[in-house]
């Protein structure tokens, strides 16, 4: 399984043509305490960069963008009752959606873990 990151701090864990999407621990820390998450509908087709979800914290509301194009196959319904899971486990149980990746070549424009760490260190 590979993990990739966007400059907007989304991550996608890839297993074949399936991807799990969330926000990085860095993004969760910047947001502060997450109080609400709006998830996409299952079956929705998204292009790379489309708004996939919304996360609201005590500080701000922020969009979560799709790192690649594809179809939403599952959403993390636990976040509706426990949005704080995003803060507790942003890169684990705090995932937002699962999708079937339409074009795996879109992953080539994303950062691997080392490049993402370097990117965050420069912020």
Buried (B, 14 or more C-beta within 10 A) or exposed (E): EEBBBBEBBBBBBBEEEBBBBBBBBBBBEBBEEBBEBBBBEEEBEBEBBEEBBBBBBEEEEBEBBBBBBBBBBEBBEEBEEBBBBBBEBBBEBBBBBBBBBBEEEBBEEBBEEEEBBEBBEEE
